[in-house]
Amino acid sequence: MELSLEKWYRILAPRPAVLVSTISAKGIANAAPFSFVSPVSADPPLIAFASDPEHDTARNILETKDFVVNLPSRGIIGQLWACAGSLPPEKSEFDASGLKAEKSLKVKSPGVRECFGRFECRLEDHYTTGDHVLFVGRVLRAYIRDDLMKGGRFLAEKSDFLLHIGGPEFGLLGETIKVK
């Protein structure tokens, strides 16, 4: 079956769902879901995600030069989806969704308390790529809940990490397969 090029990326799924939190120059905290996200370098530690340039997230990052990539689980899927709505820049998605902002240690942008992990990032660079802006952040601090690591291994199946399929559809990791 030939797939329309307008929908090509929809079969590159599921993708990790994250909440990117930022703060505006006026001090308004923002959180928005993204699934166009990937590590792009181990040394230095860099992560990238793509955003519509019109979103508050993009504007905030360009103003303050930092952001936090938060890793959500199934337990906050409703709150994550509430953050996908369009609010005026003077309104906070934290307030609208009931999520709690948590002070970061290395950046101005807050983390999302309910998320099981987060990466505090300083803007390294950004690129206009088609209809999106690709933001590359240098990870200054990585955090994960203690119960999700064992012997240096991430217990992904225990995390209930959300995987984005498309629109309001999400999946969960069902099985881990180890190659022998």
C-alpha positions as CSV (number, residue, x, y, z in Angstrom):
1,M,0.0,0.0,0.0
2,E,1.3,3.4,-0.9
3,L,1.2,5.8,2.0
4,S,0.6,9.5,1.6
5,L,3.7,11.6,2.3
6,E,1.6,13.8,4.6
7,K,1.3,10.7,6.9
8,W,4.6,9.0,6.4
9,Y,5.9,9.5,10.0
10,R,2.8,7.9,11.5
11,I,4.1,4.4,10.8
12,L,7.4,5.3,12.5
13,A,5.6,4.5,15.8
14,P,5.4,4.0,18.6
15,R,7.8,6.7,19.6
16,P,8.7,7.8,23.2
17,A,6.3,10.3,24.5
18,V,7.9,13.1,26.6
19,L,6.8,16.3,28.3
20,V,9.1,19.2,27.6
21,S,8.9,21.8,30.3
22,T,10.1,25.4,29.9
23,I,9.7,28.8,31.5
24,S,9.0,32.0,29.7
25,A,11.0,35.2,30.2
26,K,8.0,36.4,32.3
27,G,8.3,33.3,34.6
28,I,5.3,31.3,33.3
29,A,5.9,27.6,33.4
30,N,4.9,25.6,30.4
31,A,4.7,21.8,29.7
32,A,3.9,20.2,26.3
33,P,4.0,16.6,25.0
34,F,6.3,15.7,22.2
35,S,7.2,12.4,20.4
36,F,9.7,13.7,17.8
37,V,12.5,13.2,20.3
38,S,15.9,11.3,20.3
39,P,19.3,11.2,21.9
40,V,21.8,12.5,19.3
41,S,25.2,12.2,21.1
42,A,26.5,10.3,24.1
43,D,29.7,12.5,24.5
44,P,28.8,15.2,24.9
45,P,25.3,14.2,26.2
46,L,22.8,15.7,23.7
47,I,19.1,15.2,23.2
48,A,17.0,16.6,20.4
49,F,13.3,17.2,19.8
50,A,11.3,18.9,17.1
51,S,8.6,21.5,17.8
52,D,6.3,23.7,15.8
53,P,8.0,27.1,15.8
54,E,4.7,28.8,16.8
55,H,4.4,26.8,20.1
56,D,5.1,28.5,23.5
57,T,7.7,25.8,24.1
58,A,9.8,27.0,21.1
59,R,9.5,30.7,22.0
60,N,10.4,29.9,25.7
61,I,13.5,28.0,24.8
62,L,14.7,30.7,22.4
63,E,14.2,33.3,25.2
64,T,15.6,31.4,28.2
65,K,18.0,29.0,26.5
66,D,17.0,25.9,28.6
67,F,14.4,23.2,28.9
68,V,13.6,19.9,30.7
69,V,12.7,16.7,28.9
70,N,10.5,14.7,31.3
71,L,9.6,11.0,31.0
72,P,5.9,10.4,31.8
73,S,4.2,7.1,32.7
74,R,0.7,5.7,32.2
75,G,-0.5,7.2,35.5
76,I,-0.4,10.7,34.1
77,I,-1.6,10.1,30.6
78,G,-4.7,12.3,31.2
79,Q,-2.6,15.2,32.5
80,L,-0.1,14.8,29.6
81,W,-2.9,15.0,27.1
82,A,-4.3,18.1,28.9
83,C,-0.9,19.8,28.2
84,A,-1.5,19.2,24.5
85,G,-4.2,21.8,24.4
86,S,-3.6,25.4,23.2
87,L,-3.4,27.9,26.1
88,P,-2.5,31.5,25.9
89,P,1.2,32.2,26.8
90,E,0.2,33.8,30.1
91,K,-1.5,30.5,31.2
92,S,0.5,27.6,32.6
93,E,-0.2,24.0,31.5
94,F,0.9,23.0,35.0
95,D,-2.1,24.8,36.4
96,A,-4.4,23.6,33.7
97,S,-3.4,19.9,34.0
98,G,-2.8,19.6,37.7
99,L,0.8,18.6,37.2
100,K,3.3,19.9,39.8
101,A,6.4,21.9,38.7
102,E,9.5,20.9,40.5
103,K,12.6,23.2,40.8
104,S,15.4,22.1,38.6
105,L,19.0,22.0,39.9
106,K,20.9,23.1,36.8
107,V,18.4,25.1,34.7
108,K,15.7,27.7,35.2
109,S,12.9,25.6,33.6
110,P,11.1,23.4,36.1
111,G,10.8,19.6,35.9
112,V,7.5,17.7,36.1
113,R,7.3,16.1,39.6
114,E,5.0,13.2,38.5
115,C,7.4,12.0,35.8
116,F,9.7,9.1,36.6
117,G,12.8,10.7,34.9
118,R,14.0,13.9,33.5
119,F,16.9,15.6,31.6
120,E,17.7,19.2,32.5
121,C,19.1,20.7,29.3
122,R,20.8,23.9,28.1
123,L,20.1,24.9,24.5
124,E,23.1,23.8,22.5
125,D,21.7,24.7,19.0
126,H,18.5,24.8,17.0
127,Y,17.7,24.3,13.3
128,T,14.8,25.1,11.1
129,T,13.9,21.7,9.5
130,G,10.8,21.9,7.2
131,D,7.8,22.9,9.3
132,H,9.5,22.3,12.6
133,V,12.4,23.6,14.6
134,L,14.9,21.0,15.9
135,F,16.1,21.9,19.4
136,V,19.4,20.3,20.5
137,G,20.0,20.4,24.3
138,R,23.1,19.5,26.3
139,V,22.0,17.3,29.2
140,L,23.4,18.9,32.3
141,R,21.6,16.6,34.8
142,A,19.8,13.3,34.4
143,Y,17.4,12.0,37.0
144,I,15.5,8.7,37.4
145,R,13.4,7.2,40.2
146,D,15.6,4.8,42.3
147,D,13.2,1.8,41.8
148,L,13.6,1.9,38.0
149,M,17.3,1.2,37.9
150,K,18.9,-2.1,38.9
151,G,22.6,-2.9,38.3
152,G,22.9,0.0,35.9
153,R,20.0,-1.3,33.8
154,F,16.8,0.8,33.2
155,L,13.8,-1.3,34.1
156,A,11.7,0.0,31.2
157,E,9.0,-2.6,31.6
158,K,8.4,-1.4,35.2
159,S,8.3,2.3,34.2
160,D,5.0,2.2,32.3
161,F,6.7,4.6,29.9
162,L,4.2,6.0,27.4
163,L,4.8,5.4,23.7
164,H,3.0,7.7,21.2
165,I,1.3,6.0,18.3
166,G,-0.5,9.1,16.9
167,G,-3.1,11.7,18.0
168,P,-4.7,10.6,21.3
169,E,-3.4,7.0,21.0
170,F,-0.6,5.7,23.2
171,G,1.0,2.3,23.9
172,L,3.0,0.7,26.6
173,L,6.0,-1.6,26.5
174,G,4.5,-5.1,26.4
175,E,7.6,-7.3,26.3
176,T,11.4,-7.0,26.4
177,I,13.4,-9.2,24.1
178,K,17.1,-9.8,24.6
179,V,19.2,-10.9,21.6
180,K,21.5,-13.8,22.3
